[in-house]
Amino acid sequence: MKRDEAGRNQSSWTADETIGERRSLAEDLEADVCIVGAGLAGMSTAYLLALEGKKVVVLDDGPIGGGETRRTTAHLSNAIDDRYTEIERIHGVEGSRLAAESHSAAIEKIAEIIRDEGIECEFARLDGYLLLGPNDPGDLLAREEEAARRAGLSRVERLPGVPQAPFDTGPCLRFPDQGQFHPLKYLDGLARGIEKRGGLIFNGTHVKSIEGGTPAKIETAEGHIVTAAAVVVATNSPINDMYAIHTKQAPYLSYVVAGLVPRGIIPKALYWDTMDPYHYVRIQDLSEDPEHADHDLLIVGGEDHKTGQAEDHETRYAKLESWARERFPMMQEIEFRWMGQVQETIDGLAFLGKNPLDDGNVYIATGDSGMGMTHGTIAGLLITDLILGRENPWAKLYDPSRKPMGAIKDFLKENVNVARQYTDWLTPGDAPDAGAIPAGGGAVLRRGLSKIAAYRDEQGGMHEMSAVCPHLGCIVAWNDDDKTWDCPCHGSRFDRIGHVVDGPSTSDLKRAE
């Protein structure tokens, strides 16, 4: 499998798209709105604000789309991952209706932007199919159809099977008017649209602190400050919040495998099943790739687990591939495999709006719940309205301050899980000493009262860091597939030598003394 410069597995999107890197911030700036994070949510928000004539500045410590957006499978769907029966149970029929309305509007907005900006990103409208898992009750699809219809999705229908599918799918629900695209090509188009309207995008710019107020102040690691009337934190997991949001969402890693299939043999559609963890499938069009013009790329995801709480990565990839080959035996060898991190909220919907613990001009976009492309677009629509002082019918539903009592069991379960991770302070190391670590490998070592994250590079050199996550003090775990150090509490991730690649931590792992 191909790997990036940090040693992580590359996704299929990075194989055929490289977004031009922008320069780093080298001076103090003033803006109407500063957006921290150049993924789908941040770039959508920046674009929609720029359309409204706002002077926007986007900061990211990596390239555009360099975080979790490049690791998505890019489903554009109003078929919510947690399903409408659950959304209705927690949020009521009206909340369920607003959820369906907002995700449908997000797909329409993406289509509108693609048309208006002339973005070539392989966008297509297609059907989505929810398949019944082998051990799920037979009435599950009927109940989900009824809940989806109460949510306003009147064209959802039950079918005996997916038309022309290459395997016996069994009964399914058809969700019409879904979508798919190439996420990095779309972001490239958004970037051009932002800059065309005077917006500024800076890469290689690590944000150290965010302070609300009049004005808000965003300080970078290099000491430069952006002052703005408002700031939007769109960093997958918010880097400005130590506790409040992190008690209401949990980080999960999801696995993806992708292999070539003969072109046109699998109907182009989105597929999901009702298993736990569930599987999700789509087709990437390769018609413009001269080397593979007679093939499509079958992309299959699943096998989720809590970040930093599993080591059986090879087993999970193998199970995912086995599941795929059983249903799609025409799939050739695996071309790509990768994992991405999703933030699962306790009530199935993202947190979009004013940050609970800051002055009123700090906004957050987090909690993608496996629907990052539509949730990220909803973030742009909703937060733009909030900043401009306009009413938005979805504001209460996605309010980051909400306390969904219907999800109290999940709240308790996830926070008990986090509390258990602190017992890692008391356990022995993963290896007896540094000599047991192979080249290209890592392990947590115990040295007296300290725990050390030790990585041996391919040349045999040792790199030793504190294994304590700077966010809230959990002990990180080595991810031998992605070559990262993963925090099992709130999902901060660090590269092989301790540089932070995913928040909520804003700091690297400290060098070991």
TORMI-642903 format. One record per residue: residue in three letters; x, y, z of N, C-alpha, C, O in turn. Coordinates in steps of 0.1 Angstrom, whole numbers, plus 5000, padded with zeros to 4 digits. Example, Ala and Ser with C-alpha at 12.3 -4.5 7.8 and 13.67 -1.06 7.14 Angstrom:
BEGIN
ala513249435078512349555078513249675078514249675085;ser512849785071513749895071512950005079513450115080;
***
This chain:
BEGIN
met500849885000500050005000500950125000501950135006;lys500450234993501250354993501050435006499950435012;arg502150495010502050575022502450715020503250745010;asp501950805028502350955027503650975034504350885039;glu504051105034505351145040505351115055506451105060;ala504251105062504251075076504150925079504050885090;gly504150845068504050695070502650645070502450525071;arg501650735069500250685070499850635056500250675046;asn498850535056498350485044497650595036496950675041;gln497950595023497250695014495850645010495650525008;ser494950745009493650705004493650714988494650764982;ser492550664982492550674968492450814962492850844951;trp491950904971491751044966493151114964493351194955;thr494051084972495451144972496251094960497251154956;ala495850984954496550924944496450994931497350994922;asp495351074929495151144916494851284918494351354908;glu495051344930494751484932495651544942495751494953;thr496351644938497251714948496851864947496951934937;ile496351914958495952054959497152144961497952114970;gly497352244953498452334955498552384969497552434975;glu499752374975499952424989500152574989500852634981;arg499452634999499552785001500652805011501052725018;arg501152935010502252975019501752975034500552985036;ser502652975043502352985057502153135061502653225054;leu501353155072501153295076502453355082503153295090;ala502853475077504153535081503953675087504953745088;glu502753705090502453845096501153845103500353745103;asp500953945111499653965118498654015108498954085098;leu497353965109496254005100495054035107494853995119;glu494154115101492754135105491854075095492054075083;ala490654025100489653965091488353985097488154005109;asp487353965089485953955094485753825102485253815113;val486253715095486053585101487353505098487853505087;cys487853445109489053355108488553205109487853175119;ile488853125100488452985100489652895103490652905096;val489652815113490752725117490352585112489452525118;gly491052545102490852415097490352425082489352485079;ala491152355073490852365059490352235053490652195042;gly489452175061488752055056487452095050487252215047;leu486551995048485352025042484452125049483852215043;ala484352115063483552205070484152345070483452445068;gly485452365072486052495073486052565059485752685058;met486352485048486352545035484952585030484752685024;ser483952505034482552535030482152665037481452745031;thr482452675050482052795058482752915052482153025050;ala484052905049484853015043484253055030484153175027;tyr483952965021483352995008482053065009481853165003;leu481153015018479853075019479853215025479153305022;leu480853235034481053375040481653465030481253585029;ala482553415022483153495011482053545001482153654996;leu481153454998480053484989479253604995478653684987;glu479153615008478453725015479253845016478853945022;gly480453845010481253965011482153985023482754085025;lys482253875031483053885043484553855039484853775031;lys485453925046486853895045487253785053487153795066;val487653675047487853545055489353515054490053535043;val489853455065491253395065491053255070490453235081;val491653165063491653025066493052975071494053005063;leu493152915082494452865087494452715089493452665094;asp495552655085495652505087497152475088497952525081;asp497452375097498852345098499252245088500452205087;gly498352195080498652105069498152165056497752275055;pro498052085045497552125032495952125033495352075042;ile495352185023493952195022493452045021493951965013;gly492452015029491951875030492951775035492751655033;gly493951815042494951725046494651645059495451555063;gly493551675065493151595077492251485074492651395066;glu491051475080490151365078489351375064488851275060;thr489351495058488551505046489251415035488551355027;arg490551405035491251315025491051165028491451085020;arg490451135040490350995044488850955045488550845050;thr487951035039486551005039486350905027487250885019;thr485150855026484650785014483750865006483250824996;ala483450985012482651095004481251055000480951064988;his480550995009479050975006478351105009478651175019;leu477451145000476651265002475251205004474551164994;ser474751205016473551135019472651205029473151275038;asn471351175028470451215038469851095046468951105054;ala470450975043470150855050471050855062472250805061;ile470650905074471550925085472050795091471350695092;asp473350795094474050675098473350615110473250485111;asp472950695120472250635132470850595130470150545139;arg470350625118469050585113467950675119468050725131;tyr466850695112465850785116465050735128464450815135;thr464950605130464250555142464950605154464250645164;glu466250615154467050665166466950815167466850865178;ile467150885155467051025156465651075161465551165168;glu464651005156463251045161463151015176462451095183;arg463650905181463550875195464250975204463651015214;ile465351035199466051125207465551265205465451345215;his465351305192465051445189463551475186463251585183;gly462751365185461351385182461151395167462151395159;val459851385163459551385149460051515142460551515131;glu459851635149460251755143461751765141462251815131;gly462551715152463951715150464451625139465351655132;ser463751515138464051415127463751485113464551465104;arg462651555112462351625100463451735096463851745085;leu463851805106464851905104466251845100466951895092;ala466551725106467751655102467751615088468651635080;ala466551555083466451515069466551645060467151635050;glu465851745064465851865056467251925054467551965043;ser467951935065469351995065470251915056471051965049;his470251775058471151695050470751695035471651695026;ser469451705032469051715018469551855012469951855001;ala469351955020469852085016471352095014471752165005;ala472052015022473552015020473951955006474752005000;ile473251845003473551784990473151884978473951894969;glu472051954980471652054970472652164969472952214958;lys473152214981474152324981475452284974476052354967;ile475852154977477052114970476952114955477752154948;ala475752064950475452054936475452204930475952224919;glu474952294938474852434933476252494932476552564923;ile477052474942478452524942479252464930479952544924;ile479052334928479752274917479352334904480252364895;arg478152364902477652424890478052564889478552604878;asp477952644899478352784899479852804897480252904890;glu480652724903482052744902482752664891483952674889;gly481952574884482452494874483452394879484552374872;ile483252334890484152234896484052104890482952044890;glu485152054884485151914879485651814890486751804893;cys484651754896484951674908484151534908483951474918;glu483751494896483051364894481751354902481451244907;phe481051464904479851474911478751394904478651404891;ala477951314911476851234905475751224915476051204927;arg474551234910473351194918473051054916473051004905;leu472750984927472450834925471550794937471350864947;asp471150664937470350614948471250554959472450524956;gly470750554971471450484982470550374987469250384986;tyr471150264991470350144995470850105009472050085012;leu469850095018470150035032469749895032468549855029;leu470749805035470549655034470449605048471049655058;leu469649495049469449435063470549345066470949265058;gly471149365078472149275083471549135086470349115088;pro472449025085471948885086471248855100470448765100;asn471648925110471048895123470049005128469649005140;asp469649095119468749205123467349155121467049085112;pro466449215130464949175129464349215115464749315110;gly463449135110462949155097462149285096461949335085;asp461549335107460749455107461649585108461049695107;leu462949575108463749685110463649785098463549905100;leu463649735086463549815074462149885074462050005070;ala461149815078459749875078459649985088459150095085;arg460249965099460250075109461050195105460750315107;glu462250165098463050275093462350355082462450475081;glu461650285073460950345063459850445068459750555064;glu459150395078458150475084458750605091458150705089;ala459850585098460450695104461050795094460850915096;ala461650745083462150835072460950915066461151025063;arg459850845064458750915058458151025067457751135063;arg458150995080457651095090458651215090458251325093;ala459951185086460951295086460851375073461551465071;gly459951335064459651415052460351345039460151405029;leu460951235041461551165029460551075023460550955025;ser459551135016458351065011458650965000457850874998;arg459850974994460150884983460950764987461350684978;val461350754999461950635004461050515003459850525006;glu461550404998460750284995461450154998462650144996;arg460650055002461249925004461149844991460249854984;leu462249774989462349684977462849544981463449524991;pro462449444973462949314976464449294975464949194980;gly465049374967466549374965466949484957466149554951;val468349504957468849614949468849574934469449474931;pro468249654925468149614911469549594905470449684907;gln469749484898470949454891472249444900473349454895;ala472049424913473249404921473849274918473149174915;pro475249264920475949134916475849024927476448924926;phe475049054938474848954948473448964954472749064951;asp473048864961471648864967471648964979472148924990;thr471149084977471249184988470149154998470249205009;gly469049084994467949075003467149205003467549294996;pro466149215012465349335012466149455015467149445022;cys465649575010466449695012465549815012464349805008;leu466049925017465350055015466150135005467350145005;arg465350194996465950284986465850424990464650474992;phe466950504991466950644993467350714980468450714977;pro466350784973466750844961467450974963467451034974;asp468151034953468751164953469851174963470051284969;gln470651074964471851084972472951134962472651174951;gly474251144966475251194958476651144962476851084972;gln477651164953478951134956479851224947479451284937;phe481151244952482051324944483451294949483651204957;his484451354942485851344946486151454956486151574952;pro486351424969486351534979487451634977487351754980;leu488651584973489851684971489651774959489951884960;lys489051714948488851804937487751904940487852024935;tyr486851874948485851964953486452074961486152194959;leu487352034971487952134979488852224971488952344974;asp489552174961490352254952489452364946489952484945;gly488252324941487352424936486952534946486752644943;leu486652484958486252574969487352674971487152794973;ala488552624972489752714974489852824964490052944967;arg489652784951489752884941488552984942488753104940;gly487352944946486253034948486453124960486053244959;ile487153084970487353164982488353274978488153394981;glu489453234971490553324968490053424957490553544957;lys489153384948488653474938487853584944487753694939;arg487353564956486553664963487353734974486753794983;gly488653724974489553794983489853724995490653785004;gly489453594997489753525009491253475009491853464998;leu491853455020493253415022493253275028492553255038;ile494053195023494253055028495753035031496553055023;phe496052995044497452975048497552825052496852775061;asn498552755046498952625051500252635059500852735060;gly500552525065501752515074501752615085502752675089;thr500552645090500252745100499552685112498352655112;his500252645123499752575134499152675144499852765149;val497852665147497152755157497452705171497152585174;lys497952785179498352755193497252785203497052705212;ser496552895200495452935210494353015203494653085193;ile493153005208492053085203491353145215490953085225;glu491153275213490553355224489453435219489553525210;gly488153415224487053495220487053635226487953655234;gly486253715221486153855226486053955214485953915203;thr486154075217486054185207487354255206487654345213;pro488254215196487954105186488453975192489153965202;ala488153865184488753735187490153735183490553805174;lys491053655191492453655187492853505185492653425194;ile493453485174493953355170495453365169495953435160;glu496253285178497653295178498253175172497853065176;thr499253185164499953075158501153035165501653115174;ala501752915162502952875169504152965166505052965174;glu504053035155505153125151504953255158505853345156;gly503953285165503653405172502853505165502653615170;his502453475153501553575145500153565150499653455155;ile499453675150498053685155497153735144497353825137;val496053655143494853705134493753755144493353675153;thr493353875142492253925149491053925140491153955128;ala489853895146488653885137487453905145487353895158;ala486353945138485053965145484453835149483653835159;ala484853725143484353595146485353495142486153515133;val485353375149486353275146485553145145484653115154;val485853055135485152925134486252815135487252815128;val486052735145486952625147486452495141485452435145;ala487052455130486552345122487652245120488152215109;thr488152185131489352105132488951955135489751885142;asn487851905130487351765132487051755147485851735150;ser487951765156487651775170488151915175489251955172;pro487351985182487652125185488952145194489052075204;ile489852225189491152245197491052355207491952375215;asn489852425208489752535217488952495230488652575238;asp488552365231487652325241488252205249488552105242;met488552225261489152115269488152005273488551885273;tyr486952035276486051935282484651925276484251825272;ala483952045275482552045272482051955261481251865263;ile482651975249482251895237482751755238482051665234;his483951735244484551605244483851505253484051385251;thr482951545262482251455269480951405262480251315266;lys480651475251479451445243479751375229478751355222;gln480951345227481351275214482551195217483351215226;ala482651095208483750995210484450965197483750955186;pro485750955197486550925184486550775181486850695189;tyr486250755168486350615163487150615150487150705143;leu487950505149488650485136487850385127487350285132;ser487750425115486950345105487950295094488750375090;tyr487850175089488750115080488150115066486950105064;val489050125056488550125042489550045033490750055035;val488949965024489749895014489149925001487949954999;ala489949934990489549964977490249884967491449874967;gly489449824957490049744947489349764933488149804933;leu490049734922489449754909488449654906488549534910;val487349694899486349604894486049634879486249754875;pro485649544871485349584857484349694856483349694864;arg484549784847483749904846482249864843481949794834;gly481349924851479949914849479249784854478049774853;ile480049694860479549564865478749584878477749504880;ile479049684886478349714898477549844896478149944893;pro476249834898475449964897475950074906476250054918;lys476150194900476650304908475650354917474550394913;ala475850334930474950364941475750374954476950334954;leu475150424964475650414978475050294985473850274983;tyr475750224992475250104999475650115014476850145017;trp474750075023475050065037474249945042473249905037;asp474749885053473949775059473649815074474149915078;thr472949735080472449765094473249685105472849675116;met474449635101475249565110475949655120475949775118;asp476449605131477149685141478549625143478549515150;pro479649685139479649805131479149785116479349675111;tyr478649885111478049875097479049885086480149935089;his478649845074479549855063478949965053477749985053;tyr479850025045479450125036480250115023481450085024;val479550125012480150094999479850204989478750264989;arg480750234980480550324968481450284957482450214959;ile481250344945482050324934482750454930482050554929;gln484050454927484750564922484950554907485450454903;asp484550654900484650654885486150674881486750774885;leu486750584873488050594869488150614853489250594847;ser487050664847487050674833488050774827488450764816;glu488450874836489450964831490850924834491850994831;asp491050804840492350754843492750664831492250554830;pro493750704822494050624811494550484814494350394806;glu495150464825495650334829494550244833494650114832;his493450294839492350214844490950254838489950234845;ala490950304826489650354820488550244819487450284818;asp488950124818487950014817487649954831487049844831;his487950024842487649974855486950084863487150204860;asp486250044874485850134885486650094897487249984897;leu486650174907487250144920486150124930485350214933;leu486049994935485149964946485750004959486749954963;ile485050084967485450134980484550084991483350114990;val485150015000484349945011484849985024486049975026;gly484050035033484450075047483750005058482649945055;gly484250005070483649945081484649915092485749965093;glu484249815101485149765111485649865121486749865126;asp484749965124485050075133485450025148484949925152;his486250105154486550085169486950215175487350305168;lys486850225188487350345195488850365192489650275192;thr489150495189490550525186491450495197491150515209;gly492550425194493550395204493250275213493850245222;gln492150205209491650095218491649955211490849865215;ala492349945200492449815193493849805186494349915182;glu494449695185495749675179495649575167496649555160;asp494449515165494249415154493949475141492949435134;his494749575136494449635124494449545112493549555104;glu495449455111495449365100494249275100493649245089;thr493749225111492549145112491349215107490549165100;arg491249345110490149425106490149445091489049445085;tyr491249485086491349495071490949365064490249365054;ala491449255070491149115064489649085064489149035055;lys489049115076487649095077486849185067485849135061;leu487249305065486649395056486749345042485849345034;glu487949305038488149255025487349125023486849105012;ser487349035033486548915031485048945029484448885021;trp484549045037483149085035482949135021481849095015;ala483849215016483649265002483749154992482949154983;arg484749064993484848964983483748864982483348814972;glu483148844994481948754994480748814986480048734980;arg480648944985479549004978480049054964479149074955;phe481249084963481849144950483049054946484149104947;pro482748934942483948844939484748884927485848844925;met484248984919485049034907486049134912486849184903;met486049174924487049274929488449214928488749104932;gln489449284922490749244920491549274933490949304943;glu492849274932493649294944493449434950493049524943;ile493649444963493449574970494449674965495649644966;glu493949784960494849894955495249994967496350044968;phe494250014975494350114986493750054999492749984998;arg494250095010493550075022494050185032495150225032;trp493050225039493350335049492350345060491350275060;met492650425070491650445080491450595083492350675080;gly490350635087489950775090489350775104488650685108;gln489350895110488750915123487450985122487451095115;val486450935128485151005129484851035143485250965152;gln484151145145483651185159482251155160481351215154;glu481851055168480551005170479851075182480351055193;thr478851155179478151225190477151125197476851025191;ile476851165209475951075216474551065211473750975214;asp474151165203472751175198472651175182471651205177;gly473751135175473751115161473851235152473851215140;leu473951355158473951475150475151565154475651555165;ala475651635144476851715147476651835157475451865160;phe477751885162477652015170478152125161479352135158;leu477152215158477452325148476852445154475652455156;gly477752545157477152675162478152735172479352705172;lys477552815181478452885191479052785201478352705206;asn480352805203480952725213480452755227480252875231;pro480052655235479452675248480152755258479552835265;leu481552745258482252805269483052935265483852975273;asp482852985253483553105248482553225247481353205248;asp483253345245482353455242481653425229481953335222;gly480553505226479653475216480153475202479353455192;asn481453505199481853515185482853395182483553405172;val482753285190483553165186482553055183481653025191;tyr482752995171481852895166482652765164483852775161;ile481952655165482652525162481852445152480652455151;ala482552355145481952255137482652125140483752105136;thr481952025146482451905150481351795151480251825149;gly481751675154480751565155480151515142478951505141;asp481051485133480551445119479651325120478851305111;ser479851235129479051115131478951035118477850975115;gly480051025111480150945099479551005087479450945076;met479051135088478451205077479151335075478551445074;gly480451335074481251455074481051545062481151665064;met480651495051480551575039479251655040479251775037;thr478151595044476951675046476951755058476451875058;his477351695069477451775082478351895080478052005085;gly479451885073480351995070479752105062480052215064;thr478952065052478252165044477152235052476952355051;ile476452155061475452215070476152315078475552425081;ala477352285083478052385091478252515084478052615090;gly478652505071478852625064477552705063477552835065;leu476452645060475152715058474652775072474252885072;leu474752695082474252735095475152845102474552945106;ile476452825102477352915109477353045101477453155107;thr477253045088477153165080475953255084476053375086;asp474853185086473653255090473753315104473453425107;leu474353235113474553285127475453405127475153505134;ile476553405120477553515120476853635114477153755118;leu475953615104475353735097474053775105473353875101;gly473753705116472553745124471253705118470253765121;arg471253605109470053555103469453435110470253355116;glu468153425110467453305116467853185108467853195095;asn468053075114468252945107467352835115467552825127;pro466552765107465652665114466352555120465752475128;trp467652525117468352415122469252445134469852365140;ala469252575138470152615148470052545162471052505168;lys468852525166468552455179468952315178469552255187;leu468652245167468952105165470352075167470751975173;tyr471252165161472652135160473452215171474652215171;asp472752285180473352375190474352295198473952195205;pro475652335199476652255207476352255222476852175229;ser475452345227475152345241474052245245473652235256;arg473452185235472352095238472651985247473851935247;lys471651935255471851825264470751725261469751725268;pro470951635252469951545248469751435258470451335259;met468651445266468351345277468051215271468351115278;gly467651205259467351075253468650995250468550875247;ala469751055251471050985248471850975261473050955260;ile471250975273472050975285472750845287473850845293;lys472250735282472950605283474250605276475250555280;asp474150655263475450665255476450765261477650745261;phe475850875267476750965274477550895285478750915287;leu476850825294477450755305478450645300479550635305;lys478050575290478850465285480150515279481250465283;glu480150625271481350675265482250735276483450725275;asn481650805286482550875296483150775306484150795311;val482350665309482950555317484150495309485150465315;asn483950475296485050425288486350515289487450465290;val486150645288487250735289487950725303489150715304;ala487150715313487750705327488550585328489650585335;arg488150475322488950345323490350365316491250295320;gln490450445306491750455299492850515308493950485306;tyr492450585319493450645328494150535336495250555342;thr493650415336494350305343495550265336496450185341;asp495750305323496950275315498250335322499350285320;trp498050435331499150485339499750375348500950385351;leu498950275352499350175361499850045355500449965362;thr499750035342500049905335501549905331502150015331;pro502149785329503549785324503549835310502549855303;gly504749845304504849885290504449785280504249665284;asp504349815268504049725257505249645253505049535247;ala506449685256507649615253508549625265508549725273;pro509449525268510349525279511349645279511649705289;asp511849675267512749785265512849825251512249755242;ala513649925248513649975234514249875225513949885213;gly515149785230515749695221514749595214515049535204;ala513549585220512549495215511749555203510949485197;ile511949685200511149755190511849745177513049775175;pro511149685167511749665153511849805146511149895150;ala512649805135512649925127511349945121510649855116;gly510950075121509550115117508450085127507250105123;gly508850045139507850015149507850105161508850185162;gly506850095169506850175181506250105193505550005190;ala506450145205505850085217505950185228506750265229;val504950165237505050245250505850165260505650045262;leu506850235265507750175275507550235289507150345290;arg507750155299507650205313509050225318509950135317;arg509350345323510650385330510250445343510050565344;gly510350365353509950415367508550455367507650375364;leu508350575371506950625371506450685358505350725356;ser507350695348507050755335506750655325507150535325;lys505950695315505750615303506250685291506050805289;ile506950615282507650665271507050615258506850495257;ala506850705248506450655235507650655226508250755223;ala508150525223509450505216509150455202508450355200;tyr509850525192509750485178511150465173512050545175;arg511250345166512550325159512350345144511550275138;asp513150435139512950465124513650355116514250265121;glu513450365103513950265094515450255094515950145090;gln516150355098517650355098518150305112519350295114;gly517150275121517550225134517650325145517850285157;gly517450455142517550555152516250555161515150535156;met516450585173515350585183514850735185515650825186;his513550745186512950875189512050845202511050765201;glu512250915212511550895225510851015229511351125230;met509551005232508651115236507951065249507850945252;ser507351165256506451125267505251065260504751115250;ala504750955267503550895262502250955267501150905265;val502351075274501251145280500651235269501351335265;cys499351225266498751315257498651455263498151465274;pro499051555256499051695262497651745265497451845272;his496651685259495251735260494751715275494551815282;leu494551595279494051565293494751455299494251395309;gly495951415295496851325302496651175301497151105309;cys495951135290495850995288497150935282497951015277;ile497350805283498550745277498250705263497250635260;val499050745253498750715239499150575236499850505244;ala498650525225498850385221499450395207499150475199;trp500350295204500950295190500050225180499550115183;asn499850295169499050235158500050195147500550275140;asp500250065146501350015138500950015123501850015114;asp499650035120499250045106499450185101500050205090;asp498950285108498950425104500250495108500450605104;lys501050415116502250475121502050605129502650705127;thr501050595138500650715146500550675161500450555164;trp500650775170500350755184498950805186498750925184;asp498050725191496650755192496250765206496550675214;cys495550875210495050885224493650815225492750845217;pro493550725234492350645235491250715243490150665244;cys491450835247490450915255489651005245488450985244;his490351095239489551195231490051205216489651295209;gly490951115212491251095198492351185193492551185180;ser493151255201494351325196495251215189495451105195;arg495851255178496751165171498051235168498051355165;phe499151165168500451225167501251135157501051015157;asp502151195149502851115139503951035147504051045159;arg504850965139505750875145506650945155507050875165;ile507051065153507951135162507251235170507951325176;gly505951225172505251305182504551435177504051505186;his504651465165504051595160502451565159502051465154;val501751655165500251645165499751655151500051745143;val498851555147498251555134496751565135496051585125;asp496151545147494751555148494451595163495051535172;gly493551695165493251745178492351645185491951545180;pro491951685198491951815203493251875209493351995211;ser494351795210495551845214496051955204495951935192;thr496652065210497252155201498852145202499552225195;ser499252055210500752045213501251905209500451815209;asp502551905205503151775202503451695215503351755226;leu503751575214504151495225505551555230506351585221;lys505751565242506951625247508151525245508051405246;arg509351585243510551505242510751435255510651495266;ala511151305255511451235267512751295273513751325266;glu512751305286514051355293515051245294516151255299;
***
